[in-house]
Amino acid sequence: MSKILIRGAKVLGGEPQDVLIDGELIAAVGTGLSAEGAEVVEADGKVLLPGLVDLHTHLREPGREDSETVLTGTRAAASGGFTAVFAMANTFPVADTAGVVEQVWRLGKESGYCDVRPIGAVTVGLEGKKLAELGAMHESAAQVSVFSDDGKCVDDAVIMRRALEYVKAFGGVVAQHAQEPRLTEGAQMNEGVVSAELGLGGWPAVAEESIIARDVLLAEHVGSRLHICHLSTAGSVEIVRWAKSRGIDVTAEVCPHHLLLTEEMVRTYNPAYKVNPPLRTERDVRALREALADGTIDIVATDHAPHPHEDKDCEWAAAAMGMVGLETALSVVQETMVETGLLDWAAVADRMSFTPARIGNAAGHGRPVAAGEPANLTLVDTAYRGQVDPARFASRSRNTPYEGRELPGRVTHTWLRGKATLMDGKLT
């Protein structure tokens, strides 16, 4: 078992300290630490965070290995500072049985770059008609505790109620993709002035907000846990804030791109900006930032959605929806939340590690940087500035909205249970 001494790191953005890793655990945190034979990493004031946890990742395997695989996706995760990711169920075949979720879980263990926690489908085939094998997936080797039909909404209120009742028995959570399908037929972008000017089908905010309003009431009625995926509107923020004020057990996530980009980007007709839910207004962006800062929105989740070149390099209407995000998430959060003074690094650790690990029941992740804790860590050079070059991504796909854009911060090291998965910015 190797020893690693991280010297002079700002733990959660605080005063510089030394952190000693011995095997899979943190052995000591303090100043002036030394250890015979330890590998020394000079942090030089970089920020040390607990390994990041992404509650919303699309790894595409099985079935769409042309977009991503568990191996390439977890390599991208390690590059972005993540030590655990939750893999969404919209694969081919759908992850709606114990067999499929166990396959994804085992592929994650074989990759070795980060822990992979499969998310089980709520309904068979994501068709919204019949509950999937929720109990069997929970009792499988993958120990699934998060269930979602992400990519599709569980729009049937009876099915949603039954799912909430079922997962309550074992402390699970239903993660809802809030999109009323009838209100978004043919939608291409946010509904508003810009969509009218461009002549593109509009995606109204109420399509998201109406589902969230229904589901928080269902969660209150059942007494179960509800999580809202990729919340994107100011109205959704107000509904979640109201629900929390009533004591409803609801959590919510925001994606980095919804903290930075607006519908104005669609004027370029560049399909890199086509995403579900769509980029919203500047007012929505401000509301999302404020809600993440005050805790109404609990976490940041990437919704890493890789697509092959041919699915994005085409006309807007034909292009697939989605963006890769694992390798740029922390930089976007630094720009939108830290450098604006809305969050400090300790709060970033809460929104991107502690809380997503708690919501997803990811044991060993989202733990304090303290002696005796698992050595799941990421070291960030916050002074770095550089242009995003998708050619350097570890992901198999390149569909980023940030190509050529200067973003702050760079993950230099990631450790998974004391083993370096990223060293000096390079995958091990």
C-alpha positions in Angstrom: 0.0 0.0 0.0 1.5 3.3 -1.1 1.7 6.6 0.8 1.1 9.9 -0.8 1.8 13.3 0.9 -0.1 16.2 -0.6 1.8 19.3 0.6 0.3 22.8 1.0 -3.2 22.2 -0.4 -6.1 24.5 0.5 -8.5 22.0 1.9 -12.0 23.1 0.8 -10.4 26.5 0.0 -9.1 27.1 3.5 -5.6 27.7 4.7 -2.8 25.5 3.2 -2.4 22.1 4.9 -0.8 18.8 4.2 -2.8 15.6 3.6 -1.2 12.2 4.0 -2.8 9.3 2.2 -1.9 5.8 3.4 -3.4 3.0 1.2 -7.1 3.7 0.7 -7.5 6.1 3.5 -6.5 9.6 4.6 -4.0 9.0 7.5 -3.6 12.6 8.6 -4.4 16.2 7.9 -2.3 19.0 9.3 0.8 21.2 8.8 4.3 20.1 8.6 3.4 16.4 8.0 6.1 14.0 6.8 6.2 10.4 5.9 9.1 8.2 5.0 8.9 6.8 1.5 5.8 8.8 0.6 5.3 10.1 -2.9 5.1 13.9 -2.5 2.7 16.0 -4.5 3.4 19.7 -4.2 0.0 21.4 -4.2 1.3 25.0 -4.1 -1.9 26.4 -2.9 -4.2 24.4 -5.1 -7.7 23.7 -3.7 -8.3 20.1 -2.4 -11.8 18.9 -2.6 -13.5 15.6 -1.8 -13.9 13.6 -5.0 -16.8 15.0 -7.0 -20.0 12.9 -7.4 -22.3 13.3 -10.4 -25.8 12.2 -9.9 -26.7 12.5 -13.6 -24.4 10.9 -16.2 -25.1 9.2 -19.5 -22.5 6.5 -20.2 -24.4 5.1 -23.2 -23.2 1.5 -22.7 -24.8 -0.9 -23.5 -26.0 -0.1 -26.9 -24.5 3.2 -27.9 -20.8 2.6 -27.6 -20.3 4.9 -30.6 -21.1 7.8 -28.3 -19.5 6.6 -25.1 -18.5 3.6 -23.1 -18.3 3.0 -19.4 -14.5 3.1 -19.7 -14.3 6.3 -21.8 -17.0 8.0 -19.7 -15.3 7.2 -16.4 -12.0 8.4 -17.8 -13.7 11.7 -18.6 -15.1 11.7 -15.1 -11.6 11.2 -13.6 -10.4 14.1 -15.8 -13.1 16.3 -14.4 -12.4 15.4 -10.7 -15.2 12.9 -10.2 -14.7 9.7 -8.2 -18.3 8.5 -8.5 -21.0 8.9 -11.2 -24.6 7.7 -11.5 -25.3 6.2 -14.9 -28.7 6.9 -16.4 -31.0 4.1 -17.5 -31.7 5.1 -21.1 -29.3 2.5 -22.7 -30.0 -0.2 -25.2 -31.3 -2.4 -23.7 -32.8 -0.1 -21.1 -31.5 -0.6 -17.5 -34.8 -1.8 -16.2 -33.7 -5.2 -14.9 -31.2 -6.5 -12.3 -29.2 -8.0 -15.1 -28.6 -4.8 -17.0 -27.8 -2.7 -14.0 -25.3 -5.3 -12.8 -23.6 -5.3 -16.2 -23.1 -1.5 -16.0 -21.9 -1.8 -12.4 -19.4 -4.5 -13.2 -18.1 -2.5 -16.2 -17.5 0.4 -13.8 -15.5 -1.8 -11.5 -13.4 -3.1 -14.3 -12.6 0.5 -15.6 -11.1 1.5 -12.3 -11.3 5.2 -13.0 -14.3 6.0 -10.8 -17.2 4.2 -9.1 -20.3 3.7 -11.3 -23.7 3.6 -9.6 -26.4 2.5 -12.1 -29.7 4.3 -12.1 -32.6 2.0 -12.7 -35.5 2.8 -15.0 -38.8 3.6 -13.4 -40.9 1.9 -16.1 -40.3 -1.0 -18.4 -38.5 0.2 -21.5 -39.0 3.8 -20.4 -42.4 3.5 -21.9 -44.3 4.9 -18.9 -46.8 2.1 -18.7 -45.6 -0.5 -16.2 -43.2 -0.3 -13.3 -39.8 -1.9 -13.9 -38.2 -4.3 -11.5 -37.4 -1.7 -8.8 -37.0 -4.1 -5.9 -34.9 -6.6 -7.9 -32.6 -3.8 -9.0 -32.2 -2.5 -5.5 -31.4 -6.0 -4.2 -29.0 -6.8 -7.0 -25.2 -6.5 -6.7 -25.6 -2.9 -8.1 -27.7 -1.9 -5.0 -29.7 0.6 -7.0 -31.4 3.3 -5.0 -32.1 6.0 -7.6 -34.6 5.4 -10.4 -35.3 7.6 -13.4 -36.8 7.4 -16.9 -34.5 10.4 -17.7 -34.9 11.3 -21.4 -38.6 10.8 -20.9 -41.0 12.0 -18.2 -43.0 9.7 -16.1 -46.1 11.7 -17.1 -48.8 9.3 -15.8 -49.6 10.4 -12.3 -50.8 7.0 -11.2 -47.5 5.4 -12.3 -45.5 8.1 -10.6 -47.4 7.7 -7.4 -46.8 3.9 -7.5 -43.1 4.4 -8.1 -42.8 6.8 -5.1 -44.7 4.3 -2.9 -42.5 1.4 -4.0 -39.1 3.1 -3.4 -40.2 4.4 -0.1 -40.0 0.8 1.3 -36.2 0.8 0.9 -35.3 4.5 1.1 -34.9 4.9 -2.6 -35.6 8.1 -4.7 -37.4 8.7 -8.0 -35.5 11.3 -10.1 -38.0 12.9 -12.5 -37.3 14.3 -15.9 -39.9 17.1 -15.7 -41.3 17.5 -19.2 -45.0 17.4 -20.0 -44.9 15.7 -23.4 -48.0 17.2 -24.9 -46.7 20.7 -24.2 -43.4 20.1 -25.9 -44.4 18.3 -29.1 -42.1 19.6 -31.9 -40.2 21.9 -29.4 -36.7 22.9 -30.4 -35.8 25.6 -27.9 -37.1 27.7 -25.1 -40.5 29.3 -25.9 -40.3 33.1 -26.0 -39.3 36.0 -28.0 -36.1 34.4 -29.5 -38.0 31.2 -30.6 -40.6 33.4 -32.3 -37.9 35.4 -34.1 -36.1 32.3 -35.2 -39.3 30.4 -36.2 -38.3 27.4 -34.0 -40.9 25.4 -32.0 -41.1 26.7 -28.5 -40.5 24.7 -25.3 -42.6 26.5 -22.6 -41.4 26.8 -19.0 -44.8 25.5 -17.8 -44.0 22.1 -19.4 -41.4 21.7 -16.7 -43.1 23.5 -13.9 -46.4 21.7 -14.1 -44.8 18.3 -13.7 -42.7 19.5 -10.7 -45.8 21.0 -9.1 -47.7 17.7 -9.5 -44.9 15.6 -8.3 -44.0 17.5 -5.1 -47.7 17.1 -4.1 -47.5 13.4 -4.9 -44.3 13.1 -2.9 -46.0 14.9 0.1 -49.0 12.6 -0.2 -47.0 9.4 -0.3 -44.3 10.6 2.1 -41.5 9.6 -0.2 -38.4 11.1 -1.7 -38.4 13.0 -5.0 -35.5 14.4 -7.0 -35.9 16.8 -9.8 -33.5 16.4 -12.7 -31.9 19.4 -14.6 -34.2 22.1 -13.2 -34.0 25.0 -15.6 -36.6 27.8 -14.9 -37.2 30.5 -12.4 -40.7 29.2 -11.9 -39.4 25.7 -11.1 -37.2 27.3 -8.4 -40.2 28.9 -6.8 -42.1 25.6 -6.7 -39.3 23.7 -5.1 -38.7 26.5 -2.6 -42.4 26.3 -1.7 -42.3 22.5 -1.4 -39.3 22.6 0.9 -41.0 25.2 3.1 -43.8 22.7 3.6 -41.3 20.0 4.6 -41.7 17.9 1.4 -38.8 15.6 0.9 -37.7 17.0 -2.5 -34.2 17.7 -3.9 -33.2 19.3 -7.1 -30.2 19.6 -9.4 -29.0 22.2 -11.9 -26.6 21.6 -14.8 -23.6 23.7 -15.4 -24.7 24.8 -18.8 -28.0 26.2 -17.3 -25.8 28.3 -15.0 -23.9 29.9 -17.8 -25.6 29.8 -21.2 -28.8 31.4 -22.4 -31.3 31.0 -25.3 -29.4 33.8 -27.1 -26.8 31.2 -28.1 -29.4 29.5 -30.3 -29.3 32.4 -32.7 -26.1 30.8 -34.1 -28.1 27.7 -35.0 -25.1 25.7 -33.7 -26.5 22.3 -32.6 -23.9 22.3 -29.8 -26.4 24.5 -27.9 -29.3 22.1 -28.4 -30.1 20.5 -25.1 -33.0 19.1 -23.0 -34.3 21.0 -21.2 -33.4 23.9 -23.5 -31.2 26.9 -22.6 -33.5 29.4 -21.0 -33.5 33.2 -20.4 -31.0 35.4 -18.6 -33.6 35.8 -15.8 -33.8 32.1 -15.4 -30.0 31.8 -15.2 -29.9 34.4 -12.5 -32.6 32.6 -10.6 -30.8 29.3 -10.9 -27.5 30.7 -9.6 -29.3 32.3 -6.6 -31.2 29.1 -5.8 -28.0 27.0 -5.9 -26.4 29.6 -3.6 -29.2 29.6 -1.0 -29.7 25.8 -1.1 -33.1 25.7 -2.8 -31.3 23.8 -5.6 -29.3 21.1 -3.7 -26.6 20.0 -6.2 -24.9 20.5 -9.5 -25.2 17.5 -11.9 -23.6 17.4 -15.4 -26.3 15.6 -17.5 -23.2 14.5 -19.5 -24.9 13.5 -22.8 -22.3 12.3 -25.4 -23.3 12.0 -29.0 -21.3 11.0 -32.1 -20.2 13.5 -34.6 -22.9 12.8 -37.1 -25.7 13.3 -34.6 -24.5 16.9 -33.9 -22.9 18.0 -37.2 -26.1 18.6 -39.0 -29.0 21.1 -39.3 -30.5 22.2 -36.0 -33.9 20.4 -36.4 -32.3 17.0 -37.0 -29.6 17.3 -34.3 -29.7 15.3 -31.1 -30.2 17.1 -27.8 -27.4 17.0 -25.2 -23.9 18.2 -24.2 -20.9 16.5 -22.7 -20.1 18.0 -19.3 -17.9 15.9 -17.1 -14.6 17.5 -18.0 -15.9 21.2 -17.9 -18.4 21.1 -15.0 -16.1 22.3 -12.2 -14.7 25.1 -14.4 -18.2 26.4 -15.2 -19.1 26.3 -11.5 -15.9 28.2 -10.6 -16.8 30.9 -13.2 -20.5 31.2 -12.4 -20.6 30.6 -8.7 -17.2 31.0 -7.1 -15.8 34.0 -9.0 -19.2 35.8 -8.6 -19.0 35.4 -4.9 -22.1 33.3 -4.7 -20.3 30.1 -3.3 -17.0 29.5 -1.6 -15.1 26.2 -2.2 -16.6 24.6 0.9 -20.0 25.2 -0.6 -18.9 23.8 -3.9 -17.8 20.6 -2.1 -21.3 20.4 -0.6 -23.1 20.9 -3.9 -20.8 18.6 -6.0 -19.8 16.0 -3.5 -21.4 15.8 0.0 -25.0 16.3 -1.1 -25.1 14.3 -4.3 -23.5 11.4 -2.5 -26.1 11.6 0.3 -29.0 11.8 -2.2 -27.7 8.8 -4.1 -26.5 6.8 -1.1 -23.0 6.5 -2.5 -21.2 5.0 0.4 -17.5 6.2 0.8 -18.1 9.3 -1.3 -18.9 12.8 -0.3 -16.9 12.3 2.9 -14.9 15.0 4.9 -11.2 15.5 4.1 -10.2 14.1 7.4 -8.1 11.3 9.0 -9.8 7.9 8.7 -11.9 8.8 5.7 -11.6 7.2 2.2 -9.0 9.0 0.1 -11.4 10.1 -2.7 -10.0 13.5 -3.5 -9.5 16.0 -6.3 -6.9 18.7 -6.6 -7.8 21.9 -8.5 -5.5 24.6 -9.9 -8.0 27.5 -9.6 -5.5 30.0 -11.0 -5.5 28.3 -14.4 -7.1 29.9 -17.4 -7.4 28.2 -20.7 -9.5 27.6 -23.8 -11.6 24.5 -24.0 -10.2 22.1 -26.6 -12.6 19.1 -27.1 -9.8 17.3 -29.0 -8.2 16.8 -25.6 -11.3 15.3 -24.0 -11.1 11.8 -22.6 -14.8 11.3 -23.6 -15.5 9.5 -26.8 -17.7 12.4 -27.9 -16.9 16.1 -28.5 -20.3 17.8 -28.4 -19.4 20.6 -26.0 -20.9 24.1 -26.1 -17.6 25.6 -24.8 -15.2 24.9 -27.6 -12.7 27.7 -27.8 -14.2 29.4 -24.8 -11.8 30.4 -22.0 -12.8 28.9 -18.6 -11.1 29.0 -15.2 -9.7 26.2 -13.2 -8.2 22.8 -14.1 -8.2 19.5 -12.2 -4.6 18.3 -11.9 -5.0 15.2 -9.7 -7.8 12.8 -8.8 -7.5 9.9 -6.3 -9.9 7.1 -6.0 -9.4 5.3 -2.7 -5.8 6.5 -2.6 -5.0 5.4 -6.2 -4.3 8.2 -8.6 -6.6 8.2 -11.6 -5.3 11.6 -12.8 -1.8 12.9 -12.2 -0.5 16.3 -13.4 -3.5 16.6 -15.7 -2.9 13.2 -17.3 -4.9 10.0 -16.9 -2.9 7.2 -15.3 
